[in-house]
Structure formats: C-alpha cells, structure tokens
C-alpha cells in the first residue's frame, strides 16, 4: 500500500525545506549570531556599573550631561591619569581619554565655555602641581592650558557667576595656603586678595549673588596636634566686585 503523501490533485507532495536545515545558511546564521555575541561582550566590558577604585580624585559634569571622574590615587597608592565617564542614561561607566599628567588631590570644574578643567593636584613625590588641563567633550581631547600661579593640592575651586574659575587655599610647597587666584579661559590666572587665614582640605562654592565661599577645611595653629589639624566649622565669603573677604 502506497502511504506517500499526495496533493489533493493526486500529485506527490514535496517536502517543505526548512531554511534552518540548510547547512550553509545555518552556518551563516550561526556566524552572524556569534559576531553579535562578541560585540555584546565587548560592549559589556566597555560599560561597567562601577568605576576603578580610587581616592583623591576629582569629578565634574560635562555639558553633555555625563559625569567625569578624573585622576586620583589607585589601589597601588600611585597617582593615576585615569578618566572614567558615567552615563546617567545607561547607568554605566566607560573609559575616557587619559590625563597628560598623573595626579591626585586635584579639583575639576566645568567652565563657562563648557570645557572641564582638571586643576592642580600633587604627584607621587608630594610635589604641588601648577598644571591645568582642559577637556573638550565635543572633540574628546585634553589640552594643557595656562598653569596656576601657585602649585596647590587639597584646595577648593568653583565657577563664579562672572565666568571665572576660582582656586582657593590648599596645600603648597610651604604648607597651608591663603592664596586665591582666578582663571579666565584664553587669558590665564590672576592673583586675587588672599583669604584672612590659610586653609587646606576645604571646599568652595558660588552663591547666586556672585560671592565665592571657602567652606570648612583646616588651618594650622600653634597648639595643633601632630598630623592633620582638626576640621573647621566656619566659612569665608569673597565678593569679587569689591575684593573683600568676610567671616
């Protein structure tokens, strides 16, 4: 008895070929999937949930909305030139272009021109640095710009409402600094009136009325204990229009 399958018109029924059973086509499909898998793995390696372990680093938000973590000291206790970029959209970190100078205890500020400025810091020999590098998020390139007048680290910096970047206090060759200077892109740094007292390990901020504040930190005293002096709870205010400091 003939049990072969036939069309309704009586002719033999051809077996339908599954494209997936075609050897060459199947191999090509696997090859495409394999390539895609490799790309996925590379993307995962390039984008991470955590940044490299560091301390004494600086961070700033670029005009592209991404956060840039810059320099610092790595797990080997050495200054680093690493730059990593955080994307809030994907919640992942990726590698960015490295600094030209390895350093820690630096400060990063986004300027009025949209560039990110990596300012000062110290090297592996604890030398205070004057180097300033500017990062253009459009081109992805770091450029060395006019250096600080005074090398410093563990200092405060902020963008003023006048478009200048202010660097306040910190530690230098002779210890605690009261020096203040302001940076204008394309022009360089200008010395301003010093703070009423030297401060290191401080932070800086700008208020809506244009005043620049030196906040907290520590300052040396005759009766200070060995090591780092105790923290401060006070702040100083500077008015760029009058060049007056107030406590």
Buried (B, 14 or more C-beta within 10 A) or exposed (E): EEEEEEEEEEEEEEEEEEEEEEEEEEEEEEEEEEEEEEEEEEEEEEBBEEBBEBEBBBBBBBBEEBBBBBBBBBEEEEBBBBBBBBBEEEEBBBBBBBBEBBBBBBBBBBBBEEBBBBBBBBBEEEBBBBBBBBBBBEEEEBEEBBBBBBBBBBBBBBBBBBEBBBBBBBBBEEEBBBBBBBBBBEEBBEEBBBBEBBBBBBBBBBEEEEBBBBBBBBBEEEEEEEEEBEEBEEBBBBBBEEEEBEE
